[in-house]
């Protein structure tokens, strides 16, 4: 025991001695006249643009829907009770892209269902952020903060990335804010992972862990090349395979969210598949990449444009199409009503057509025409397939964030089944029920195959 103590004291003495030597001798910044490489100068410029995001979500205590009915409570003299509402907190990352307007990018899943969003800057300042818009299909969300003394990260053209480029990931893994990891781009154009609706991921071995979501992936010039969004790991930790959404894709969605508050995708009406060696031989093609049209919906935008089965789409506007997934992504980034040019091969001849995406909500009406509660939402009639056949129901289209419809609890693609316990099967029926209701009513909606009860006073 005494020997161990002496050895321990000796080791401490040695450590302290080496510490003194380190302080006494400055480390070299150059070797053979060349400056040692370091990411520090670049990081000092862009770290103030990286933010920590904390969200607070109120979880209301569930109860039987009758207990939420004020008439039921008054009839049976049930006293009003304040429901317990615990708050859940989650952590993520974000990056400032516009210092003047206070625009912050992050992942949609970081702020999903959040009642309050807190952003902490590099210097410790904390602000409450407003959710400007979010797109679950690409997992992009845009936040704004009321502060102009900010630093923004410059944007790179992600179409110029190459496998092997060095990149740096910055974020708050496991809540450890301002953490930096580095690596390379290990693959580009990753699709078919089932992570998002539209996928075109940058794959990187820069360490990405829970809490990195929404943070920036930058090149060695400090330019934003992607938003870190997912990891591929059975245990939930980094194993050297992480994914980021390319900047060009991010900004296409972000610009729509800033301008309109939502992303309204159009319908084109085709199914496509990749071309392979057999298809190339059968159609006598002199190309290696493209998307073969395998089906066309009647009365669709594709049918109107003149596309036919067997056409091989090779270009949209000025961008070459590399695969069926690539075409789907390109169309998914266009807003409903957008016009574009398609280039395709038919009978070994290259042809071009002009097409326009059809707005899937063109027959919907603005919610305020029904009632002020629905202001900010589009409402329309759709056919729903069930075990009892096809039935007509009222569907909720896009919902503007922070609108009366949003605060009523309505979300895009909700199906309104009942209002005041009366079945709704048309907009006319919805109007009639509203006209004969007082200021208190309840809604029953179907969301993601789950019944949800909403009450509004």
C-alpha positions as CSV (number, residue, x, y, z in Angstrom):
1,X,0.0,0.0,0.0
2,X,2.8,2.4,0.9
3,X,4.7,1.5,-2.3
4,X,1.5,2.2,-4.4
5,X,1.2,5.6,-2.6
6,X,4.8,6.5,-3.4
7,X,4.4,5.4,-7.1
8,X,1.2,7.4,-7.3
9,X,2.9,10.5,-5.8
10,X,5.8,9.9,-8.2
11,X,3.4,9.8,-11.2
12,X,1.8,13.0,-10.0
13,X,5.1,14.6,-9.7
14,X,6.1,13.5,-13.2
15,X,2.7,14.8,-14.6
16,X,3.2,18.1,-12.9
17,X,6.8,18.3,-14.1
18,X,5.7,17.7,-17.7
19,X,2.9,20.3,-17.3
20,X,5.5,22.8,-16.3
21,X,7.6,21.9,-19.3
22,X,4.7,22.3,-21.7
23,X,4.0,25.7,-20.3
24,X,7.6,26.7,-20.5
25,X,8.1,25.6,-24.1
26,X,5.6,26.9,-26.7
27,X,4.5,24.3,-29.2
28,X,5.6,24.9,-32.8
29,X,3.1,26.3,-35.3
30,X,5.3,25.3,-38.2
31,X,7.4,22.3,-39.3
32,X,10.1,22.8,-41.9
33,X,8.8,26.2,-42.6
34,X,5.2,25.0,-43.3
35,X,2.3,26.0,-41.1
36,X,0.6,23.0,-39.3
37,X,-2.9,22.4,-40.7
38,X,-5.8,23.4,-38.4
39,X,-9.6,23.8,-38.6
40,X,-9.5,26.3,-35.8
41,X,-9.5,29.5,-38.0
42,X,-12.5,28.3,-40.0
43,X,-14.4,27.2,-37.0
44,X,-13.9,30.5,-35.2
45,X,-15.7,32.2,-38.1
46,X,-18.7,29.9,-38.3
47,X,-19.3,28.5,-34.8
48,X,-21.3,31.6,-33.9
49,X,-23.8,30.6,-36.6
50,X,-24.5,27.2,-34.9
51,X,-27.2,27.1,-32.3
52,X,-28.6,24.7,-29.7
53,X,-32.3,24.0,-29.9
54,X,-34.5,23.0,-26.9
55,X,-38.2,22.3,-27.3
56,X,-40.9,22.1,-24.7
57,X,-44.0,20.0,-25.5
58,X,-47.1,20.0,-23.4
59,X,-48.5,16.5,-22.9
60,X,-52.2,16.8,-21.9
61,X,-53.6,14.1,-19.6
62,X,-56.0,11.9,-21.6
63,X,-59.5,11.4,-20.5
64,X,-62.8,10.1,-21.9
65,X,-64.2,12.4,-24.6
66,X,-67.4,12.8,-22.6
67,X,-65.5,14.4,-19.8
68,X,-64.2,17.0,-22.2
69,X,-67.8,17.9,-23.1
70,X,-68.9,21.0,-21.0
71,X,-72.6,20.1,-21.4
72,X,-71.9,16.6,-20.0
73,X,-70.0,18.0,-17.0
74,X,-72.7,20.6,-16.2
75,X,-75.5,18.1,-16.5
76,X,-73.9,15.6,-14.1
77,X,-72.4,18.4,-11.9
78,X,-68.9,17.3,-12.5
79,X,-66.4,19.9,-11.3
80,X,-63.9,21.4,-13.6
81,X,-60.5,20.0,-13.3
82,X,-57.2,21.3,-14.4
83,X,-55.5,18.5,-16.3
84,X,-52.0,17.7,-15.4
85,X,-49.7,18.8,-18.3
86,X,-46.2,17.6,-17.9
87,X,-43.6,19.1,-20.3
88,X,-41.2,17.1,-22.3
89,X,-37.9,18.6,-23.4
90,X,-35.8,17.6,-26.4
91,X,-32.5,18.8,-27.7
92,X,-31.2,19.3,-31.2
93,X,-29.1,21.7,-33.3
94,X,-29.6,24.4,-35.9
95,X,-27.7,26.8,-38.1
96,X,-28.3,30.5,-38.9
97,X,-28.5,31.2,-42.7
98,X,-29.7,34.8,-42.7
99,X,-28.3,37.1,-40.0
100,X,-30.5,40.1,-40.9
101,X,-33.8,38.2,-40.7
102,X,-32.8,35.8,-38.0
103,X,-33.5,32.7,-40.1
104,X,-32.5,29.3,-38.6
105,X,-32.5,25.9,-40.3
106,X,-33.1,22.7,-38.5
107,X,-34.8,19.3,-38.9
108,X,-38.6,19.1,-38.8
109,X,-38.3,16.2,-36.3
110,X,-36.4,18.3,-33.9
111,X,-39.3,20.8,-33.5
112,X,-42.2,18.5,-34.2
113,X,-45.1,18.9,-31.8
114,X,-43.2,21.6,-29.9
115,X,-45.2,24.2,-28.0
116,X,-42.1,26.3,-27.3
117,X,-38.8,26.5,-29.1
118,X,-35.7,27.9,-27.3
119,X,-32.6,28.8,-29.2
120,X,-29.2,29.3,-27.5
121,X,-26.5,31.0,-29.4
122,X,-22.7,30.4,-29.2
123,X,-22.3,33.3,-26.8
124,X,-25.0,32.0,-24.4
125,X,-27.9,34.3,-25.4
126,X,-31.2,32.5,-25.5
127,X,-34.3,33.4,-27.6
128,X,-37.8,32.1,-28.2
129,X,-38.1,31.1,-31.8
130,X,-41.1,31.1,-34.1
131,X,-41.8,28.2,-36.4
132,X,-42.1,29.7,-39.8
133,X,-42.8,26.5,-41.6
134,X,-41.9,22.8,-41.7
135,X,-41.9,20.0,-44.3
136,X,-42.0,16.5,-42.9
137,X,-41.4,14.9,-46.4
138,X,-37.8,16.3,-46.4
139,X,-37.5,16.8,-42.7
140,X,-36.7,20.5,-43.0
141,X,-38.0,23.3,-40.7
142,X,-37.4,27.0,-40.7
143,X,-37.3,29.1,-37.5
144,X,-37.0,32.8,-37.0
145,X,-35.7,34.8,-34.0
146,X,-36.2,38.5,-33.3
147,X,-32.5,39.4,-33.2
148,X,-30.3,40.9,-35.8
149,X,-26.9,40.8,-34.1
150,X,-26.2,37.4,-35.5
151,X,-23.7,35.5,-37.6
152,X,-24.7,33.4,-40.6
153,X,-23.0,30.6,-42.4
154,X,-22.3,30.9,-46.1
155,X,-23.9,28.4,-48.5
156,X,-22.1,26.0,-50.8
157,X,-23.4,24.5,-54.1
158,X,-24.0,20.9,-53.0
159,X,-24.2,19.7,-56.6
160,X,-20.4,20.2,-56.8
161,X,-19.6,17.8,-53.9
162,X,-17.5,14.8,-54.6
163,X,-16.9,11.6,-52.6
164,X,-13.7,12.1,-50.6
165,X,-14.3,15.8,-49.9
166,X,-13.4,16.7,-46.3
167,X,-16.4,17.9,-44.1
168,X,-17.0,18.9,-40.6
169,X,-20.2,18.3,-38.5
170,X,-21.1,20.7,-35.8
171,X,-23.9,20.3,-33.2
172,X,-25.0,19.2,-29.8
173,X,-24.6,15.4,-29.6
174,X,-26.1,14.2,-26.4
175,X,-26.7,17.8,-25.4
176,X,-22.9,18.7,-25.6
177,X,-23.3,22.0,-27.4
178,X,-20.7,23.3,-30.0
179,X,-19.2,19.8,-30.6
180,X,-17.1,19.5,-33.7
181,X,-16.3,16.2,-35.6
182,X,-14.6,15.8,-38.9
183,X,-14.5,13.2,-41.7
184,X,-15.1,12.9,-45.4
185,X,-18.0,12.4,-47.7
186,X,-18.3,8.7,-48.2
187,X,-21.2,8.6,-50.7
188,X,-23.6,10.9,-52.5
189,X,-27.2,10.6,-53.6
190,X,-28.2,8.0,-51.1
191,X,-31.9,7.0,-51.6
192,X,-34.3,4.2,-50.6
193,X,-33.4,4.3,-46.9
194,X,-37.0,4.9,-45.8
195,X,-35.9,7.8,-43.6
196,X,-37.7,10.6,-45.4
197,X,-40.3,10.9,-48.1
198,X,-37.8,12.5,-50.5
199,X,-34.2,11.3,-50.1
200,X,-30.9,12.5,-51.7
201,X,-28.6,12.1,-48.8
202,X,-24.9,13.0,-48.4
203,X,-23.3,10.1,-46.5
204,X,-20.4,11.0,-44.2
205,X,-18.1,9.3,-41.7
206,X,-17.9,12.5,-39.6
207,X,-19.3,11.4,-36.2
208,X,-23.0,12.2,-36.0
209,X,-25.0,11.3,-32.9
210,X,-28.4,12.0,-31.3
211,X,-28.5,15.8,-30.8
212,X,-26.6,16.5,-34.0
213,X,-29.9,16.6,-35.9
214,X,-30.5,19.9,-37.6
215,X,-26.9,21.0,-37.3
216,X,-24.6,22.0,-40.2
217,X,-22.3,19.9,-42.3
218,X,-19.7,22.3,-43.7
219,X,-16.7,22.1,-46.0
220,X,-13.2,23.2,-45.1
221,X,-14.0,26.7,-46.3
222,X,-16.7,26.9,-43.7
223,X,-19.6,26.8,-46.2
224,X,-22.8,24.9,-45.5
225,X,-23.0,21.7,-47.6
226,X,-25.8,19.9,-45.7
227,X,-28.0,19.6,-42.7
228,X,-27.2,16.6,-40.5
229,X,-30.4,14.5,-40.1
230,X,-29.9,10.8,-39.5
231,X,-27.5,8.0,-38.5
232,X,-27.4,4.3,-39.4
233,X,-26.7,2.5,-36.2
234,X,-28.5,-0.4,-34.5
235,X,-27.5,1.0,-31.0
236,X,-28.3,4.6,-31.7
237,X,-24.7,5.8,-31.7
238,X,-22.2,6.7,-34.3
239,X,-20.7,3.8,-36.3
240,X,-19.2,5.9,-39.1
241,X,-22.4,6.2,-41.3
242,X,-24.3,9.4,-41.0
243,X,-26.6,11.3,-43.4
244,X,-27.1,15.0,-44.3
245,X,-29.6,16.7,-46.6
246,X,-27.7,18.6,-49.3
247,X,-27.8,22.4,-49.1
248,X,-29.4,22.8,-52.6
249,X,-32.3,20.6,-51.6
250,X,-32.6,22.3,-48.2
251,X,-32.7,25.8,-49.7
252,X,-35.3,24.9,-52.3
253,X,-37.6,23.8,-49.4
254,X,-36.6,26.6,-47.1
255,X,-37.4,29.3,-49.7
256,X,-40.9,27.9,-50.1
257,X,-41.4,27.8,-46.4
258,X,-40.2,31.4,-46.0
259,X,-42.4,32.6,-48.9
260,X,-45.6,30.6,-48.3
261,X,-45.3,28.9,-44.9
262,X,-45.7,25.5,-46.5
263,X,-44.6,23.2,-49.3
264,X,-47.4,22.5,-51.6
265,X,-46.4,19.7,-54.0
266,X,-48.1,19.1,-57.3
267,X,-49.3,15.9,-58.9
268,X,-47.6,14.8,-62.1
269,X,-49.2,11.3,-62.4
270,X,-46.5,8.9,-63.5
271,X,-44.7,5.9,-62.2
272,X,-41.1,5.4,-63.2
273,X,-38.4,2.8,-62.9
274,X,-34.6,2.7,-63.3
275,X,-33.3,1.6,-66.7
276,X,-31.0,-1.5,-66.7
277,X,-28.9,-3.3,-69.2
278,X,-31.9,-5.3,-70.5
279,X,-34.0,-2.1,-71.0
280,X,-31.1,-0.4,-72.7
281,X,-30.8,-3.2,-75.2
282,X,-34.5,-3.7,-75.8
283,X,-35.0,0.0,-76.5
284,X,-31.7,0.4,-78.3
285,X,-30.7,3.3,-76.0
286,X,-27.3,5.0,-76.2
287,X,-27.6,6.2,-72.5
288,X,-26.8,4.6,-69.2
289,X,-29.0,6.7,-66.9
290,X,-32.7,7.9,-66.9
291,X,-36.2,7.0,-65.7
292,X,-38.5,4.8,-67.7
293,X,-42.2,5.7,-67.6
294,X,-44.1,2.6,-66.5
295,X,-47.6,4.0,-65.9
296,X,-49.5,7.2,-66.5
297,X,-52.6,8.2,-64.6
298,X,-55.6,9.4,-66.7
299,X,-56.2,13.1,-66.8
300,X,-52.9,13.7,-65.1
301,X,-50.3,16.4,-65.8
302,X,-48.1,13.8,-67.5
303,X,-51.0,12.7,-69.8
304,X,-51.8,16.3,-70.7
305,X,-48.1,16.9,-71.5
306,X,-48.2,14.0,-74.0
307,X,-45.9,11.5,-72.3
308,X,-46.4,7.8,-73.2
309,X,-45.5,4.4,-71.7
310,X,-41.9,3.5,-72.5
311,X,-40.6,7.1,-72.7
312,X,-37.2,7.4,-70.9
313,X,-36.9,10.8,-69.2
314,X,-33.3,12.0,-69.2
315,X,-33.6,15.6,-68.2
316,X,-35.8,18.0,-66.3
317,X,-35.1,21.7,-67.2
318,X,-31.3,21.8,-67.3
319,X,-30.7,18.9,-64.9
320,X,-29.8,15.4,-66.0
321,X,-31.9,12.6,-64.5
322,X,-29.8,9.8,-63.1
323,X,-32.5,7.5,-61.8
324,X,-36.2,7.1,-61.0
325,X,-35.6,8.3,-57.4
326,X,-33.7,11.3,-58.8
327,X,-36.7,12.3,-61.0
328,X,-39.1,11.9,-58.0
329,X,-36.9,14.1,-55.9
330,X,-36.7,16.8,-58.6
331,X,-40.5,16.8,-59.1
332,X,-41.0,16.8,-55.3
333,X,-39.1,20.0,-55.0
334,X,-41.4,21.9,-57.4
335,X,-44.4,23.7,-56.1
336,X,-47.9,23.0,-57.4
337,X,-48.5,25.0,-60.5
338,X,-44.9,25.1,-61.5
339,X,-44.1,24.7,-65.2
340,X,-41.0,22.8,-66.4
341,X,-39.4,21.2,-69.4
342,X,-38.9,17.5,-69.8
343,X,-36.5,15.9,-72.2
344,X,-37.1,12.2,-73.0
345,X,-36.2,9.5,-75.5
346,X,-39.0,7.9,-77.6
347,X,-38.3,5.5,-80.4
348,X,-34.6,6.4,-80.2
349,X,-35.4,10.1,-80.8
350,X,-34.9,12.8,-78.2
351,X,-38.0,15.0,-77.6
352,X,-39.0,17.8,-75.3
353,X,-42.3,18.8,-73.8
354,X,-43.5,21.5,-71.4
355,X,-45.5,20.3,-68.4
356,X,-47.2,21.9,-65.4
357,X,-47.8,20.3,-62.0
358,X,-51.5,20.1,-61.0
359,X,-52.4,21.5,-57.6
360,X,-53.9,18.6,-55.6
361,X,-55.9,21.2,-53.6
362,X,-57.3,23.1,-56.5
363,X,-60.9,22.1,-55.5
364,X,-60.4,22.9,-51.8
365,X,-61.9,26.0,-50.2
366,X,-60.4,28.3,-47.6
367,X,-61.5,27.3,-44.1
368,X,-62.7,30.8,-43.1
369,X,-65.6,30.3,-45.5
370,X,-66.9,27.7,-43.1
371,X,-66.0,29.2,-39.7
372,X,-63.3,31.3,-38.1
373,X,-62.0,28.2,-36.4
374,X,-60.9,26.8,-39.7
375,X,-59.1,30.0,-40.8
376,X,-55.7,29.2,-42.1
377,X,-56.6,25.8,-43.5
378,X,-57.9,24.5,-46.8
379,X,-60.8,22.1,-46.6
380,X,-62.1,19.7,-49.3
381,X,-64.0,16.5,-50.0
382,X,-62.1,13.3,-50.7
383,X,-63.1,9.7,-51.2
384,X,-62.0,7.4,-48.3
385,X,-61.7,3.7,-48.8
386,X,-62.8,1.6,-45.8
387,X,-64.1,-1.9,-44.9
388,X,-67.6,-0.7,-45.8
389,X,-66.6,0.6,-49.2
390,X,-65.9,4.1,-50.4
391,X,-67.2,7.0,-48.4
392,X,-66.9,10.8,-48.9
393,X,-65.2,12.7,-46.0
394,X,-63.9,16.2,-45.4
395,X,-60.1,16.4,-45.6
396,X,-57.8,19.1,-44.2
397,X,-55.3,20.4,-46.7
398,X,-52.3,22.7,-45.8
399,X,-52.6,24.4,-42.5
400,X,-50.8,27.7,-41.9
401,X,-48.7,27.6,-38.7
402,X,-50.0,29.8,-35.8
403,X,-53.4,30.2,-37.6
404,X,-56.8,29.7,-35.8
405,X,-57.0,26.2,-37.5
406,X,-53.5,25.3,-36.3
407,X,-54.4,26.3,-32.7
408,X,-57.6,24.4,-32.9
409,X,-55.4,21.3,-33.3
410,X,-56.0,20.6,-37.0
411,X,-53.1,19.3,-39.1
412,X,-52.6,18.7,-42.8
413,X,-54.3,15.5,-44.0
414,X,-56.6,15.2,-41.0
415,X,-60.0,13.7,-41.9
416,X,-62.9,15.4,-40.1
417,X,-65.3,12.6,-39.2
418,X,-67.6,14.2,-36.6
419,X,-68.4,17.6,-35.2
420,X,-70.6,18.0,-32.1
421,X,-70.9,14.2,-32.4
422,X,-72.6,14.5,-35.8
423,X,-71.2,12.7,-38.7
424,X,-69.6,14.8,-41.4
425,X,-69.5,13.6,-45.0
426,X,-69.4,16.8,-47.0
427,X,-68.5,20.5,-46.8
428,X,-72.2,21.3,-46.9
429,X,-72.9,19.1,-43.9
430,X,-70.0,20.7,-42.1
431,X,-71.5,24.2,-42.8
432,X,-74.9,23.1,-41.6
433,X,-73.5,21.8,-38.3
434,X,-71.5,25.0,-37.7
435,X,-74.5,27.2,-38.4
436,X,-76.6,25.4,-35.7
437,X,-73.8,25.3,-33.1
438,X,-72.9,27.7,-30.3
439,X,-69.4,28.8,-29.5
440,X,-68.5,25.4,-27.9
441,X,-68.0,22.4,-30.2
442,X,-65.8,19.3,-30.5
443,X,-64.3,17.5,-33.5
444,X,-63.4,13.9,-34.1
445,X,-60.6,13.5,-36.7
446,X,-58.7,10.6,-38.2
447,X,-55.0,11.2,-38.2
448,X,-52.5,8.6,-39.3
449,X,-55.2,5.9,-38.8
450,X,-55.8,7.1,-35.2
451,X,-59.0,8.7,-33.9
452,X,-58.3,12.1,-32.1
453,X,-60.8,14.2,-30.2
454,X,-60.4,18.0,-30.3
455,X,-62.4,20.5,-28.3
456,X,-62.7,24.2,-29.0
457,X,-64.4,27.0,-27.1
